[in-house]
């Protein structure tokens, strides 16, 4: 499936700020089932873009706007060709649990087995597990246990934006019985890790299909979960929509939780209040792009010799800005 992704993030400040330093995790991944046809990242005011690969192999772009400005726009246009993953078997043998306990598997996936960040075991999570009898699912093979877990999260929570925020702990969604894809992914990751299953957070985009039963917001970024099973490697589950991650899912970055891969994160110098607006569009491409795989960057009106952080100047005037997934 050939998809076009457009992602616009705009920060507006009540009065000019002196400098902004930002990082973005918005470039779709290049994998066996996902081909990045083209990618264009544009920043206004213009800035020199730098890039690096983070510890999880994600492409990260960072830039500095060192002059006063009262708005900042980050715009991404990408074309991605996706393929459906191979069909999964009806189940796995119970020896898969033993393979998951091997020193090799645990060592290779240590980061995705440990509780931390938003994926933590809390009293509210333990109560949720007990209420829905989720530990009984461990009597099944790991694949079917995770399938049932994803379905339980889908049926036991309502999808409702605005109840939680980017920095909300899972207890807020657990108490309200409502939330968004970010909350459901963190809850599922925490339960999987408690079972000894390596699980990681996936940030990206979804080509929403209401006829297929999707309930996530089509105008926002998306998040889901990948679980490592030794016999199958990483398998994607979308508990928000009760589907396996497939050709309509476009992965941008993977990490331990949202903190590792927010679509954008940064700081600005100044006392001004900020407002954030985000727009996302994912649609089928009308024609096949003929561009090769490359990165096009906006030509800056000035050059920076190196990346300069905000440092410790006027700590009270340095503000962290992120935005939530839906």
C-alpha positions as CSV (number, residue, x, y, z in Angstrom):
1,X,0.0,0.0,0.0
2,X,1.4,3.4,-1.0
3,X,0.6,6.1,1.5
4,X,1.2,9.8,1.8
5,X,1.8,11.2,5.3
6,X,1.6,14.9,6.1
7,X,2.3,16.1,9.6
8,X,2.3,19.7,10.7
9,X,3.2,20.9,14.2
10,X,2.9,24.6,15.0
11,X,4.0,26.4,18.2
12,X,2.6,29.9,18.8
13,X,4.1,32.1,21.5
14,X,2.3,35.0,23.2
15,X,5.4,37.1,22.6
16,X,8.7,36.5,20.9
17,X,11.0,33.9,22.5
18,X,14.8,34.2,22.2
19,X,15.7,30.7,21.0
20,X,14.2,27.3,20.4
21,X,16.0,24.0,20.3
22,X,14.0,21.0,19.0
23,X,14.3,17.3,18.3
24,X,11.8,15.3,16.1
25,X,11.1,11.6,15.6
26,X,8.9,11.9,12.5
27,X,10.8,10.1,9.8
28,X,9.1,6.8,8.8
29,X,11.3,3.8,9.3
30,X,13.0,1.8,6.6
31,X,12.3,-1.9,7.2
32,X,11.6,-5.1,5.4
33,X,7.9,-4.3,5.1
34,X,8.1,-0.5,4.9
35,X,9.9,1.3,2.2
36,X,10.5,5.1,2.6
37,X,10.0,6.5,-0.9
38,X,10.5,10.1,0.0
39,X,10.8,12.4,3.1
40,X,10.7,16.1,3.4
41,X,11.2,18.0,6.6
42,X,10.7,21.8,6.6
43,X,11.2,24.2,9.4
44,X,9.9,27.8,9.6
45,X,11.8,30.0,10.7
46,X,14.5,28.3,8.6
47,X,17.1,26.4,10.5
48,X,20.0,24.1,9.8
49,X,19.0,20.5,10.3
50,X,21.2,17.8,11.9
51,X,20.4,14.1,12.3
52,X,21.6,11.1,14.3
53,X,20.4,7.6,15.1
54,X,19.2,7.2,18.7
55,X,20.0,4.0,20.8
56,X,17.0,2.2,19.3
57,X,18.0,3.0,15.7
58,X,15.4,5.7,15.1
59,X,16.2,8.7,12.9
60,X,16.2,11.9,14.9
61,X,16.5,15.4,13.5
62,X,17.4,18.3,15.6
63,X,17.8,22.0,15.0
64,X,18.3,25.4,16.7
65,X,16.4,28.6,15.9
66,X,18.7,31.1,17.7
67,X,16.9,34.4,16.7
68,X,13.7,35.8,18.3
69,X,10.5,34.3,16.9
70,X,6.8,34.2,17.9
71,X,5.9,31.0,16.1
72,X,7.6,27.7,15.0
73,X,6.3,25.4,12.3
74,X,7.6,21.9,11.6
75,X,6.1,20.3,8.5
76,X,6.8,16.7,7.3
77,X,5.7,15.2,4.0
78,X,6.5,11.6,3.4
79,X,5.6,8.8,0.9
80,X,5.8,5.3,2.3
81,X,5.1,1.9,0.7
82,X,4.0,-0.7,3.2
83,X,3.4,-4.4,3.0
84,X,1.2,-6.6,5.1
85,X,3.1,-8.7,7.5
86,X,3.1,-12.5,7.0
87,X,0.1,-14.3,8.3
88,X,0.5,-15.5,11.9
89,X,-0.1,-19.1,13.0
90,X,-3.1,-20.0,15.0
91,X,-0.8,-20.5,18.0
92,X,2.6,-21.4,19.3
93,X,3.7,-24.4,21.4
94,X,4.0,-23.8,25.1
95,X,7.7,-24.2,24.9
96,X,7.7,-20.6,23.7
97,X,7.5,-19.5,27.4
98,X,10.7,-21.4,28.1
99,X,12.4,-19.8,25.1
100,X,11.3,-16.4,26.4
101,X,13.0,-17.2,29.7
102,X,16.4,-17.9,28.1
103,X,19.3,-15.8,29.1
104,X,19.9,-14.9,25.4
105,X,16.4,-13.5,24.8
106,X,16.3,-11.7,28.1
107,X,19.8,-10.2,27.6
108,X,19.0,-9.0,24.0
109,X,15.7,-7.4,25.1
110,X,16.6,-6.1,28.5
111,X,15.4,-2.6,27.8
112,X,12.0,-3.9,26.8
113,X,11.5,-6.2,29.8
114,X,12.1,-3.7,32.6
115,X,9.4,-1.5,34.1
116,X,10.0,2.2,33.9
117,X,8.7,5.5,32.6
118,X,5.0,5.2,31.8
119,X,5.1,1.4,31.6
120,X,5.1,0.6,35.3
121,X,3.3,-1.8,37.6
122,X,1.0,0.1,39.9
123,X,-1.8,-0.9,42.4
124,X,-4.3,0.3,39.8
125,X,-2.8,-1.9,37.2
126,X,-2.7,-4.9,39.5
127,X,-6.4,-4.3,40.3
128,X,-7.2,-4.1,36.5
129,X,-5.4,-7.4,35.9
130,X,-7.3,-9.1,38.7
131,X,-10.7,-7.7,37.7
132,X,-10.3,-9.1,34.2
133,X,-8.6,-12.3,35.1
134,X,-5.7,-11.5,32.8
135,X,-3.1,-13.7,34.6
136,X,-5.2,-16.7,33.5
137,X,-4.3,-15.9,29.9
138,X,-0.8,-17.1,30.7
139,X,-2.2,-20.6,30.6
140,X,-2.3,-20.1,26.8
141,X,0.7,-19.9,24.5
142,X,2.3,-16.5,24.4
143,X,0.9,-15.5,21.0
144,X,-2.7,-16.2,21.9
145,X,-2.2,-14.7,25.4
146,X,-1.2,-11.4,23.8
147,X,-4.0,-11.5,21.3
148,X,-6.5,-11.9,24.1
149,X,-4.8,-9.2,26.1
150,X,-5.1,-6.7,23.2
151,X,-8.8,-7.5,22.8
152,X,-9.4,-7.1,26.5
153,X,-7.9,-3.7,26.5
154,X,-9.9,-2.7,23.5
155,X,-13.2,-3.8,25.0
156,X,-12.6,-2.5,28.6
157,X,-11.6,1.1,27.6
158,X,-13.4,3.7,25.7
159,X,-11.5,5.8,23.3
160,X,-11.8,9.5,24.3
161,X,-9.3,12.3,23.6
162,X,-8.9,14.9,26.3
163,X,-9.1,12.7,29.3
164,X,-5.4,12.1,29.5
165,X,-2.3,14.1,28.3
166,X,1.2,13.3,27.0
167,X,2.6,13.2,30.6
168,X,-0.4,11.3,32.2
169,X,0.5,8.1,34.2
170,X,-1.4,5.0,33.3
171,X,-3.4,5.2,36.5
172,X,-5.4,8.1,35.1
173,X,-6.7,6.0,32.2
174,X,-7.2,3.0,34.4
175,X,-9.3,5.0,36.8
176,X,-11.4,6.7,34.1
177,X,-11.8,3.6,31.9
178,X,-11.0,5.9,29.0
179,X,-8.0,7.3,27.2
180,X,-6.2,7.3,23.9
181,X,-3.7,5.1,22.0
182,X,-0.8,6.2,24.1
183,X,-2.5,5.1,27.3
184,X,-3.6,1.7,25.9
185,X,-0.1,1.0,24.6
186,X,1.5,1.8,28.0
187,X,-0.9,-0.4,29.8
188,X,-0.4,-3.3,27.4
189,X,3.4,-2.9,27.6
190,X,3.4,-3.0,31.4
191,X,1.3,-6.2,31.5
192,X,3.4,-7.9,28.9
193,X,6.6,-7.1,30.7
194,X,5.1,-8.4,33.9
195,X,4.5,-11.7,32.1
196,X,8.2,-11.8,30.9
197,X,7.4,-10.7,27.4
198,X,9.6,-8.1,25.8
199,X,7.3,-5.3,24.6
200,X,8.1,-1.9,23.0
201,X,6.3,1.2,22.2
202,X,5.8,2.2,18.5
203,X,5.1,5.8,17.5
204,X,3.8,6.4,14.0
205,X,0.8,6.9,11.8
206,X,-2.4,5.0,10.8
207,X,-4.4,5.1,7.6
208,X,-7.7,5.1,9.4
209,X,-10.5,2.9,8.1
210,X,-13.8,3.6,9.9
211,X,-15.5,0.7,8.0
212,X,-12.9,-1.6,9.5
213,X,-13.9,-0.4,13.0
214,X,-11.0,1.9,13.7
215,X,-11.8,4.3,16.5
216,X,-8.6,6.3,16.7
217,X,-8.4,9.9,15.6
218,X,-7.5,10.1,11.9
219,X,-6.1,13.6,12.4
220,X,-3.4,12.7,14.9
221,X,-0.4,10.5,15.3
222,X,-0.8,6.9,16.5
223,X,0.9,4.5,18.8
224,X,0.8,0.7,19.2
225,X,2.8,-2.2,20.7
226,X,5.3,-4.7,19.4
227,X,5.9,-7.9,21.4
228,X,8.9,-10.1,20.9
229,X,8.3,-13.8,20.4
230,X,11.4,-15.9,19.7
231,X,9.6,-18.0,17.0
232,X,8.2,-14.9,15.2
233,X,10.4,-12.0,16.2
234,X,8.6,-8.7,16.7
235,X,4.8,-8.8,16.3
236,X,2.7,-5.6,16.3
237,X,-0.6,-5.3,18.2
238,X,-2.9,-2.3,18.1
239,X,-5.1,-2.4,21.3
240,X,-6.8,0.9,20.4
241,X,-8.4,-0.7,17.3
242,X,-8.1,-4.4,18.2
243,X,-6.1,-5.3,15.1
244,X,-2.7,-6.5,14.3
245,X,-0.3,-3.9,13.0
246,X,-0.5,-4.2,9.3
247,X,0.0,-2.3,6.0
248,X,-2.2,0.7,7.2
249,X,0.3,1.3,10.1
250,X,3.4,3.4,9.4
251,X,6.0,3.1,12.1
252,X,8.2,6.1,12.7
253,X,10.1,5.1,15.9
254,X,10.3,2.5,18.6
255,X,11.3,2.8,22.3
256,X,10.6,1.7,25.8
257,X,7.7,4.1,26.1
258,X,6.5,7.5,24.9
259,X,9.3,9.3,26.6
260,X,11.8,7.7,24.2
261,X,10.1,8.7,21.0
262,X,7.8,11.8,21.3
263,X,7.1,13.1,17.7
264,X,8.7,16.4,18.9
265,X,10.5,17.6,22.0
266,X,12.4,20.7,22.8
267,X,12.9,23.9,24.9
268,X,12.7,27.6,24.3
269,X,14.1,30.6,26.1
270,X,11.6,33.1,27.2
271,X,8.7,33.8,29.6
272,X,6.0,33.7,26.9
273,X,3.1,31.2,27.1
274,X,2.9,28.8,24.2
275,X,0.1,27.1,22.3
276,X,0.4,24.0,20.2
277,X,-1.5,22.9,17.1
278,X,-1.0,19.6,15.3
279,X,-2.4,18.3,12.1
280,X,-1.9,14.9,10.6
281,X,-3.2,13.5,7.3
282,X,-2.6,9.9,6.0
283,X,-4.1,8.9,2.7
284,X,-3.5,6.6,-0.2
285,X,-1.1,8.1,-2.8
286,X,-2.8,8.8,-6.1
287,X,0.2,8.0,-8.2
288,X,3.4,6.1,-7.4
289,X,6.2,8.6,-6.6
290,X,9.2,8.3,-8.8
291,X,11.7,9.8,-6.4
292,X,14.5,7.6,-5.0
293,X,15.0,7.2,-1.3
294,X,16.6,10.4,0.0
295,X,16.0,13.2,2.4
296,X,15.2,16.7,1.2
297,X,15.9,19.5,3.7
298,X,14.8,23.1,3.4
299,X,17.8,25.3,2.7
300,X,18.4,27.6,5.7
301,X,18.9,31.3,5.4
302,X,21.7,31.0,7.9
303,X,24.1,28.2,8.9
304,X,25.1,27.0,12.3
305,X,28.5,25.5,12.8
306,X,27.3,23.0,15.4
307,X,24.3,22.2,17.5
308,X,24.0,24.5,20.5
309,X,22.0,23.5,23.5
310,X,20.1,26.0,25.7
311,X,22.5,25.2,28.5
312,X,21.7,26.5,32.0
313,X,20.9,30.1,31.1
314,X,17.9,31.4,33.0
315,X,16.4,28.1,34.0
316,X,13.1,29.6,34.8
317,X,12.7,30.7,31.2
318,X,13.5,27.3,29.6
319,X,10.3,25.4,28.8
320,X,9.9,21.8,27.7
321,X,7.4,21.3,25.0
322,X,6.0,18.0,23.8
323,X,2.6,16.9,22.3
324,X,0.5,13.8,22.9
325,X,-0.4,11.0,20.6
326,X,-4.0,10.1,19.8
